[in-house]
Amino acid sequence: MEEAEEVFPDGEPDFYDNGDDEEPSEVEESPKSKAKKKSKTFNDLDENFQIQEHHDPEHIFPEEHEMIAELRRRLPELDENFSDKFVVFFLCARRHNVDDTEELLKRYFSKRKEFGLEPHQTPDVTDPGIVKMLFTKVAYRKRGAHDKHNRVILFVWLRNMAKGHSLRTMMLWHMFETDFLLYSEPLSRLRNGLIWVMDVAGASVMKNLDTSPDGRAWSKEMSGTFPIRIRGIYTFNAGFFMRALLSVAKWILPKKLMERIKVVDKKDLAELVPEHHLPEDF
């Protein structure tokens, strides 16, 4: 295995949300829709929305309840079929800016409709494309698995990431995963975002990076449609082709996402993720 670079020489970086690269609107907002000032908290949410030991894992703050009520007033689609937890998930993706959260929800509902889903309809996991993605060991998320910072972990085997999945399949799979996250993880953990831990052994640029129009379109949709905040991508077993992989990936992935890719070794990985959460072949 190629010697890994020093991972965080100046301390772990503050990974930002997986949202659009555009700056928040400078238009004057109502008091309820004002975004919280950016703070130095680890999860990049305002200090008023930090879960403490005395809080229930599903705790929702009073001001968040006000924001939820305002979003339900603005968006008729956001009816009783959607829990308050669902809305907070989206609020955290836009750092509690109600106007930006409204736009994210509108896009999310619009994309669901575009791909044949009602606002509250869960994608059919028996769809052949989704079945193929679920059972080819491309990605795996163990319920309750988290890193030392209480962030959700998605384990990825890059060598199994085949090209050729349609945009529809990739979008429906991600919609399913968004729904499942809400059922399987506490809100306290969803507030902190998600990390990818990626084994790149045996992967190649030609076989495993989809530079097709659908592949690029999916990457773009990832950053502007879903509430999942990808806070870091930790790659290990990186061979000499890693630089080639990254040179191609920069044409596919958003700039913000590229900045979060870090090469680690097994020692770094052991410090980041408790051993009992790691898949057997990691």
BALOBA-1460 file (C-alpha; in Angstrom, 3 decimals):
// residues 282
<rec num="1" residu="m" x="0.000" y="0.000" z="0.000"/>
<rec num="2" residu="e" x="1.274" y="3.452" z="-0.891"/>
<rec num="3" residu="e" x="2.336" y="5.501" z="2.133"/>
<rec num="4" residu="a" x="-0.492" y="7.806" z="3.118"/>
<rec num="5" residu="e" x="-0.072" y="11.534" z="3.378"/>
<rec num="6" residu="e" x="-0.445" y="13.189" z="6.778"/>
<rec num="7" residu="v" x="-4.187" y="13.392" z="7.120"/>
<rec num="8" residu="f" x="-4.880" y="16.459" z="9.228"/>
<rec num="9" residu="p" x="-1.637" y="18.300" z="10.032"/>
<rec num="10" residu="d" x="-3.510" y="21.272" z="11.491"/>
<rec num="11" residu="g" x="-6.455" y="19.425" z="12.991"/>
<rec num="12" residu="e" x="-9.476" y="17.955" z="11.234"/>
<rec num="13" residu="p" x="-10.950" y="20.427" z="8.705"/>
<rec num="14" residu="d" x="-14.406" y="21.894" z="9.089"/>
<rec num="15" residu="f" x="-16.312" y="20.141" z="6.299"/>
<rec num="16" residu="y" x="-19.225" y="22.200" z="5.084"/>
<rec num="17" residu="d" x="-22.641" y="21.080" z="3.899"/>
<rec num="18" residu="n" x="-23.327" y="19.334" z="0.634"/>
<rec num="19" residu="g" x="-25.329" y="22.243" z="-0.726"/>
<rec num="20" residu="d" x="-25.046" y="24.500" z="-3.734"/>
<rec num="21" residu="d" x="-21.889" y="26.555" z="-4.164"/>
<rec num="22" residu="e" x="-23.922" y="29.735" z="-4.325"/>
<rec num="23" residu="e" x="-23.668" y="32.123" z="-1.400"/>
<rec num="24" residu="p" x="-26.812" y="32.600" z="0.702"/>
<rec num="25" residu="s" x="-29.163" y="35.273" z="-0.579"/>
<rec num="26" residu="e" x="-28.474" y="38.817" z="0.596"/>
<rec num="27" residu="v" x="-32.141" y="39.735" z="0.332"/>
<rec num="28" residu="e" x="-33.551" y="40.976" z="3.634"/>
<rec num="29" residu="e" x="-35.424" y="38.185" z="5.362"/>
<rec num="30" residu="s" x="-38.128" y="38.097" z="7.985"/>
<rec num="31" residu="p" x="-36.964" y="37.333" z="11.539"/>
<rec num="32" residu="k" x="-38.180" y="33.740" z="11.240"/>
<rec num="33" residu="s" x="-36.281" y="33.125" z="8.027"/>
<rec num="34" residu="k" x="-32.944" y="34.630" z="8.976"/>
<rec num="35" residu="a" x="-30.052" y="32.243" z="8.793"/>
<rec num="36" residu="k" x="-28.023" y="31.731" z="11.875"/>
<rec num="37" residu="k" x="-24.573" y="33.267" z="11.823"/>
<rec num="38" residu="k" x="-21.919" y="30.754" z="10.971"/>
<rec num="39" residu="s" x="-20.255" y="29.471" z="14.116"/>
<rec num="40" residu="k" x="-17.167" y="27.452" z="14.888"/>
<rec num="41" residu="t" x="-19.041" y="24.351" z="15.962"/>
<rec num="42" residu="f" x="-17.848" y="21.006" z="14.617"/>
<rec num="43" residu="n" x="-21.024" y="20.270" z="12.666"/>
<rec num="44" residu="d" x="-21.162" y="23.861" z="11.350"/>
<rec num="45" residu="l" x="-24.608" y="24.482" z="12.811"/>
<rec num="46" residu="d" x="-25.321" y="27.416" z="15.076"/>
<rec num="47" residu="e" x="-24.390" y="26.853" z="18.710"/>
<rec num="48" residu="n" x="-28.057" y="27.274" z="19.651"/>
<rec num="49" residu="f" x="-28.809" y="24.038" z="17.792"/>
<rec num="50" residu="q" x="-26.177" y="21.833" z="19.415"/>
<rec num="51" residu="i" x="-27.396" y="18.659" z="21.123"/>
<rec num="52" residu="q" x="-26.120" y="18.296" z="24.680"/>
<rec num="53" residu="e" x="-25.957" y="15.237" z="26.929"/>
<rec num="54" residu="h" x="-29.230" y="16.105" z="28.646"/>
<rec num="55" residu="h" x="-31.133" y="16.242" z="25.339"/>
<rec num="56" residu="d" x="-33.117" y="13.376" z="23.894"/>
<rec num="57" residu="p" x="-31.488" y="12.149" z="20.615"/>
<rec num="58" residu="e" x="-34.641" y="13.202" z="18.743"/>
<rec num="59" residu="h" x="-34.798" y="16.617" z="20.421"/>
<rec num="60" residu="i" x="-36.081" y="19.544" z="18.334"/>
<rec num="61" residu="f" x="-35.405" y="23.049" z="19.584"/>
<rec num="62" residu="p" x="-38.237" y="25.585" z="20.084"/>
<rec num="63" residu="e" x="-36.906" y="27.870" z="17.350"/>
<rec num="64" residu="e" x="-36.787" y="24.911" z="14.983"/>
<rec num="65" residu="h" x="-40.456" y="24.285" z="15.689"/>
<rec num="66" residu="e" x="-41.138" y="27.887" z="14.596"/>
<rec num="67" residu="m" x="-39.183" y="27.308" z="11.389"/>
<rec num="68" residu="i" x="-41.043" y="24.050" z="10.748"/>
<rec num="69" residu="a" x="-44.383" y="25.822" z="11.117"/>
<rec num="70" residu="e" x="-43.273" y="28.523" z="8.680"/>
<rec num="71" residu="l" x="-42.132" y="25.974" z="6.083"/>
<rec num="72" residu="r" x="-45.388" y="24.045" z="6.391"/>
<rec num="73" residu="r" x="-47.245" y="27.310" z="5.802"/>
<rec num="74" residu="r" x="-45.219" y="28.007" z="2.647"/>
<rec num="75" residu="l" x="-45.251" y="24.491" z="1.191"/>
<rec num="76" residu="p" x="-48.608" y="22.678" z="0.901"/>
<rec num="77" residu="e" x="-46.739" y="19.448" z="0.020"/>
<rec num="78" residu="l" x="-45.214" y="19.457" z="3.500"/>
<rec num="79" residu="d" x="-48.299" y="17.928" z="5.109"/>
<rec num="80" residu="e" x="-48.800" y="15.561" z="8.045"/>
<rec num="81" residu="n" x="-47.172" y="12.734" z="6.069"/>
<rec num="82" residu="f" x="-43.829" y="14.396" z="6.758"/>
<rec num="83" residu="s" x="-42.503" y="14.389" z="10.311"/>
<rec num="84" residu="d" x="-40.898" y="17.332" z="12.042"/>
<rec num="85" residu="k" x="-37.691" y="15.268" z="11.993"/>
<rec num="86" residu="f" x="-37.843" y="15.228" z="8.175"/>
<rec num="87" residu="v" x="-38.056" y="19.022" z="8.080"/>
<rec num="88" residu="v" x="-35.188" y="19.501" z="10.559"/>
<rec num="89" residu="f" x="-33.051" y="17.198" z="8.391"/>
<rec num="90" residu="f" x="-33.499" y="19.674" z="5.537"/>
<rec num="91" residu="l" x="-33.053" y="22.699" z="7.811"/>
<rec num="92" residu="c" x="-29.664" y="21.396" z="8.924"/>
<rec num="93" residu="a" x="-28.648" y="20.963" z="5.273"/>
<rec num="94" residu="r" x="-29.137" y="24.715" z="4.827"/>
<rec num="95" residu="r" x="-27.897" y="25.782" z="8.260"/>
<rec num="96" residu="h" x="-31.370" y="26.751" z="9.410"/>
<rec num="97" residu="n" x="-31.922" y="29.320" z="6.697"/>
<rec num="98" residu="v" x="-35.661" y="28.991" z="6.073"/>
<rec num="99" residu="d" x="-35.606" y="30.569" z="2.615"/>
<rec num="100" residu="d" x="-32.794" y="28.295" z="1.417"/>
<rec num="101" residu="t" x="-34.458" y="25.275" z="3.012"/>
<rec num="102" residu="e" x="-37.684" y="26.101" z="1.203"/>
<rec num="103" residu="e" x="-35.832" y="26.075" z="-2.123"/>
<rec num="104" residu="l" x="-34.155" y="22.755" z="-1.297"/>
<rec num="105" residu="l" x="-37.496" y="21.170" z="-0.389"/>
<rec num="106" residu="k" x="-39.109" y="22.508" z="-3.569"/>
<rec num="107" residu="r" x="-36.346" y="20.964" z="-5.657"/>
<rec num="108" residu="y" x="-36.551" y="17.684" z="-3.754"/>
<rec num="109" residu="f" x="-40.313" y="17.414" z="-4.283"/>
<rec num="110" residu="s" x="-39.932" y="18.451" z="-7.918"/>
<rec num="111" residu="k" x="-37.351" y="15.725" z="-8.558"/>
<rec num="112" residu="r" x="-39.491" y="13.106" z="-6.861"/>
<rec num="113" residu="k" x="-42.338" y="14.027" z="-9.205"/>
<rec num="114" residu="e" x="-39.992" y="14.015" z="-12.210"/>
<rec num="115" residu="f" x="-38.985" y="10.437" z="-11.425"/>
<rec num="116" residu="g" x="-42.543" y="9.229" z="-10.857"/>
<rec num="117" residu="l" x="-42.890" y="9.512" z="-7.066"/>
<rec num="118" residu="e" x="-45.511" y="11.262" z="-5.018"/>
<rec num="119" residu="p" x="-44.052" y="13.560" z="-2.337"/>
<rec num="120" residu="h" x="-44.408" y="10.958" z="0.438"/>
<rec num="121" residu="q" x="-43.979" y="7.790" z="-1.658"/>
<rec num="122" residu="t" x="-40.957" y="5.597" z="-0.874"/>
<rec num="123" residu="p" x="-39.104" y="4.272" z="-3.953"/>
<rec num="124" residu="d" x="-39.737" y="0.652" z="-4.839"/>
<rec num="125" residu="v" x="-36.663" y="-1.286" z="-3.710"/>
<rec num="126" residu="t" x="-37.607" y="-4.140" z="-6.054"/>
<rec num="127" residu="d" x="-36.818" y="-1.897" z="-9.012"/>
<rec num="128" residu="p" x="-34.184" y="-3.897" z="-10.976"/>
<rec num="129" residu="g" x="-31.738" y="-0.987" z="-11.049"/>
<rec num="130" residu="i" x="-31.963" y="-0.424" z="-7.292"/>
<rec num="131" residu="v" x="-31.671" y="-4.158" z="-6.571"/>
<rec num="132" residu="k" x="-28.479" y="-4.278" z="-8.618"/>
<rec num="133" residu="m" x="-26.992" y="-1.349" z="-6.680"/>
<rec num="134" residu="l" x="-28.018" y="-2.792" z="-3.312"/>
<rec num="135" residu="f" x="-26.597" y="-6.275" z="-3.886"/>
<rec num="136" residu="t" x="-23.334" y="-5.630" z="-5.721"/>
<rec num="137" residu="k" x="-21.593" y="-4.417" z="-2.570"/>
<rec num="138" residu="v" x="-20.971" y="-0.929" z="-3.848"/>
<rec num="139" residu="a" x="-22.018" y="0.779" z="-0.639"/>
<rec num="140" residu="y" x="-23.031" y="-0.399" z="2.793"/>
<rec num="141" residu="r" x="-24.418" y="1.448" z="5.790"/>
<rec num="142" residu="k" x="-24.748" y="-0.421" z="9.057"/>
<rec num="143" residu="r" x="-27.582" y="0.888" z="11.181"/>
<rec num="144" residu="g" x="-26.148" y="2.833" z="14.106"/>
<rec num="145" residu="a" x="-22.584" y="2.830" z="12.767"/>
<rec num="146" residu="h" x="-20.876" y="6.145" z="13.396"/>
<rec num="147" residu="d" x="-17.406" y="7.633" z="13.641"/>
<rec num="148" residu="k" x="-15.846" y="9.129" z="16.762"/>
<rec num="149" residu="h" x="-17.627" y="12.414" z="15.992"/>
<rec num="150" residu="n" x="-21.057" y="10.737" z="15.879"/>
<rec num="151" residu="r" x="-21.412" y="11.088" z="12.106"/>
<rec num="152" residu="v" x="-23.203" y="8.508" z="9.984"/>
<rec num="153" residu="i" x="-20.834" y="6.288" z="7.965"/>
<rec num="154" residu="l" x="-21.323" y="4.983" z="4.442"/>
<rec num="155" residu="f" x="-18.764" y="2.306" z="3.536"/>
<rec num="156" residu="v" x="-17.916" y="2.226" z="-0.182"/>
<rec num="157" residu="w" x="-16.031" y="-0.318" z="-2.319"/>
<rec num="158" residu="l" x="-14.997" y="1.731" z="-5.337"/>
<rec num="159" residu="r" x="-13.943" y="-1.331" z="-7.360"/>
<rec num="160" residu="n" x="-17.593" y="-2.503" z="-7.355"/>
<rec num="161" residu="m" x="-18.941" y="0.811" z="-8.586"/>
<rec num="162" residu="a" x="-19.864" y="-0.102" z="-12.144"/>
<rec num="163" residu="k" x="-20.708" y="2.357" z="-14.881"/>
<rec num="164" residu="g" x="-23.979" y="2.325" z="-16.736"/>
<rec num="165" residu="h" x="-26.546" y="3.018" z="-14.033"/>
<rec num="166" residu="s" x="-29.242" y="5.342" z="-15.364"/>
<rec num="167" residu="l" x="-29.840" y="8.725" z="-13.765"/>
<rec num="168" residu="r" x="-33.300" y="7.472" z="-12.763"/>
<rec num="169" residu="t" x="-31.852" y="4.470" z="-10.898"/>
<rec num="170" residu="m" x="-29.256" y="6.554" z="-9.081"/>
<rec num="171" residu="m" x="-31.800" y="9.200" z="-8.085"/>
<rec num="172" residu="l" x="-34.347" y="6.648" z="-6.849"/>
<rec num="173" residu="w" x="-31.657" y="4.839" z="-4.848"/>
<rec num="174" residu="h" x="-30.618" y="8.091" z="-3.180"/>
<rec num="175" residu="m" x="-34.242" y="8.985" z="-2.433"/>
<rec num="176" residu="f" x="-34.663" y="5.576" z="-0.803"/>
<rec num="177" residu="e" x="-31.508" y="6.128" z="1.253"/>
<rec num="178" residu="t" x="-32.733" y="9.587" z="2.342"/>
<rec num="179" residu="d" x="-36.009" y="8.060" z="3.572"/>
<rec num="180" residu="f" x="-34.217" y="5.180" z="5.291"/>
<rec num="181" residu="l" x="-31.793" y="7.474" z="7.117"/>
<rec num="182" residu="l" x="-34.722" y="9.150" z="8.830"/>
<rec num="183" residu="y" x="-36.032" y="5.813" z="10.086"/>
<rec num="184" residu="s" x="-32.705" y="4.264" z="11.047"/>
<rec num="185" residu="e" x="-30.651" y="7.074" z="12.597"/>
<rec num="186" residu="p" x="-31.376" y="9.520" z="15.447"/>
<rec num="187" residu="l" x="-31.760" y="13.178" z="14.608"/>
<rec num="188" residu="s" x="-28.804" y="14.018" z="16.842"/>
<rec num="189" residu="r" x="-26.560" y="12.042" z="14.454"/>
<rec num="190" residu="l" x="-28.172" y="13.355" z="11.265"/>
<rec num="191" residu="r" x="-27.349" y="16.883" z="12.433"/>
<rec num="192" residu="n" x="-23.642" y="16.028" z="12.175"/>
<rec num="193" residu="g" x="-23.745" y="14.831" z="8.581"/>
<rec num="194" residu="l" x="-22.334" y="11.750" z="6.880"/>
<rec num="195" residu="i" x="-18.884" y="10.521" z="5.900"/>
<rec num="196" residu="w" x="-17.808" y="8.056" z="3.231"/>
<rec num="197" residu="v" x="-15.103" y="5.522" z="4.105"/>
<rec num="198" residu="m" x="-13.922" y="4.240" z="0.742"/>
<rec num="199" residu="d" x="-11.747" y="1.242" z="-0.079"/>
<rec num="200" residu="v" x="-10.118" y="2.050" z="-3.431"/>
<rec num="201" residu="a" x="-8.116" y="-1.192" z="-3.772"/>
<rec num="202" residu="g" x="-8.549" y="-2.683" z="-7.222"/>
<rec num="203" residu="a" x="-10.384" y="0.320" z="-8.619"/>
<rec num="204" residu="s" x="-9.534" y="1.963" z="-11.922"/>
<rec num="205" residu="v" x="-10.497" y="5.097" z="-13.762"/>
<rec num="206" residu="m" x="-11.761" y="3.237" z="-16.818"/>
<rec num="207" residu="k" x="-13.944" y="0.767" z="-14.923"/>
<rec num="208" residu="n" x="-15.245" y="2.624" z="-11.920"/>
<rec num="209" residu="l" x="-15.723" y="6.337" z="-12.605"/>
<rec num="210" residu="d" x="-18.823" y="7.206" z="-14.614"/>
<rec num="211" residu="t" x="-18.060" y="10.240" z="-16.766"/>
<rec num="212" residu="s" x="-21.172" y="9.738" z="-18.907"/>
<rec num="213" residu="p" x="-23.862" y="12.457" z="-19.080"/>
<rec num="214" residu="d" x="-25.951" y="10.492" z="-16.550"/>
<rec num="215" residu="g" x="-22.971" y="10.139" z="-14.226"/>
<rec num="216" residu="r" x="-22.268" y="13.846" z="-14.297"/>
<rec num="217" residu="a" x="-25.945" y="14.715" z="-13.938"/>
<rec num="218" residu="w" x="-26.221" y="12.517" z="-10.835"/>
<rec num="219" residu="s" x="-23.226" y="14.238" z="-9.262"/>
<rec num="220" residu="k" x="-24.828" y="17.627" z="-9.853"/>
<rec num="221" residu="e" x="-28.164" y="16.515" z="-8.418"/>
<rec num="222" residu="m" x="-26.414" y="15.179" z="-5.310"/>
<rec num="223" residu="s" x="-25.354" y="18.660" z="-4.266"/>
<rec num="224" residu="g" x="-28.610" y="20.485" z="-4.877"/>
<rec num="225" residu="t" x="-31.456" y="18.047" z="-4.251"/>
<rec num="226" residu="f" x="-30.803" y="16.011" z="-1.102"/>
<rec num="227" residu="p" x="-30.388" y="16.978" z="2.566"/>
<rec num="228" residu="i" x="-27.489" y="14.605" z="3.204"/>
<rec num="229" residu="r" x="-24.375" y="16.587" z="4.113"/>
<rec num="230" residu="i" x="-21.246" y="14.733" z="3.026"/>
<rec num="231" residu="r" x="-18.662" y="15.998" z="5.482"/>
<rec num="232" residu="g" x="-15.710" y="13.936" z="4.388"/>
<rec num="233" residu="i" x="-14.548" y="11.147" z="2.075"/>
<rec num="234" residu="y" x="-11.800" y="9.033" z="3.610"/>
<rec num="235" residu="t" x="-10.027" y="6.782" z="1.108"/>
<rec num="236" residu="f" x="-7.600" y="3.980" z="1.975"/>
<rec num="237" residu="n" x="-5.693" y="1.236" z="0.168"/>
<rec num="238" residu="a" x="-4.797" y="4.003" z="-2.266"/>
<rec num="239" residu="g" x="-2.502" y="2.789" z="-5.025"/>
<rec num="240" residu="f" x="-0.472" y="4.799" z="-7.507"/>
<rec num="241" residu="f" x="-3.552" y="5.361" z="-9.638"/>
<rec num="242" residu="m" x="-5.214" y="7.467" z="-6.907"/>
<rec num="243" residu="r" x="-3.965" y="10.690" z="-8.428"/>
<rec num="244" residu="a" x="-5.416" y="9.629" z="-11.766"/>
<rec num="245" residu="l" x="-8.737" y="8.847" z="-10.097"/>
<rec num="246" residu="l" x="-8.837" y="12.266" z="-8.483"/>
<rec num="247" residu="s" x="-7.835" y="14.043" z="-11.680"/>
<rec num="248" residu="v" x="-10.856" y="12.512" z="-13.409"/>
<rec num="249" residu="a" x="-13.161" y="12.897" z="-10.413"/>
<rec num="250" residu="k" x="-12.690" y="16.663" z="-10.394"/>
<rec num="251" residu="w" x="-14.625" y="16.809" z="-13.668"/>
<rec num="252" residu="i" x="-17.510" y="14.875" z="-12.128"/>
<rec num="253" residu="l" x="-17.738" y="15.891" z="-8.478"/>
<rec num="254" residu="p" x="-18.536" y="19.369" z="-7.127"/>
<rec num="255" residu="k" x="-15.512" y="21.384" z="-6.024"/>
<rec num="256" residu="k" x="-16.632" y="21.347" z="-2.388"/>
<rec num="257" residu="l" x="-16.794" y="17.562" z="-2.410"/>
<rec num="258" residu="m" x="-13.341" y="17.248" z="-3.961"/>
<rec num="259" residu="e" x="-11.888" y="19.336" z="-1.132"/>
<rec num="260" residu="r" x="-13.179" y="16.813" z="1.393"/>
<rec num="261" residu="i" x="-11.383" y="13.784" z="-0.047"/>
<rec num="262" residu="k" x="-8.585" y="12.615" z="2.242"/>
<rec num="263" residu="v" x="-6.175" y="9.687" z="1.896"/>
<rec num="264" residu="v" x="-5.803" y="7.742" z="5.135"/>
<rec num="265" residu="d" x="-4.098" y="4.548" z="6.276"/>
<rec num="266" residu="k" x="-5.395" y="1.760" z="8.504"/>
<rec num="267" residu="k" x="-4.097" y="3.499" z="11.629"/>
<rec num="268" residu="d" x="-5.974" y="6.699" z="10.786"/>
<rec num="269" residu="l" x="-9.082" y="4.654" z="10.024"/>
<rec num="270" residu="a" x="-8.883" y="2.857" z="13.382"/>
<rec num="271" residu="e" x="-8.730" y="6.210" z="15.157"/>
<rec num="272" residu="l" x="-11.715" y="7.552" z="13.216"/>
<rec num="273" residu="v" x="-14.086" y="4.559" z="13.268"/>
<rec num="274" residu="p" x="-14.635" y="2.136" z="16.188"/>
<rec num="275" residu="e" x="-13.505" y="-1.343" z="15.148"/>
<rec num="276" residu="h" x="-16.893" y="-2.953" z="15.811"/>
<rec num="277" residu="h" x="-18.479" y="-0.665" z="13.207"/>
<rec num="278" residu="l" x="-16.090" y="-1.669" z="10.399"/>
<rec num="279" residu="p" x="-17.141" y="-4.289" z="7.813"/>
<rec num="280" residu="e" x="-15.208" y="-7.563" z="8.175"/>
<rec num="281" residu="d" x="-13.150" y="-7.035" z="5.007"/>
<rec num="282" residu="f" x="-12.099" y="-3.477" z="5.808"/>
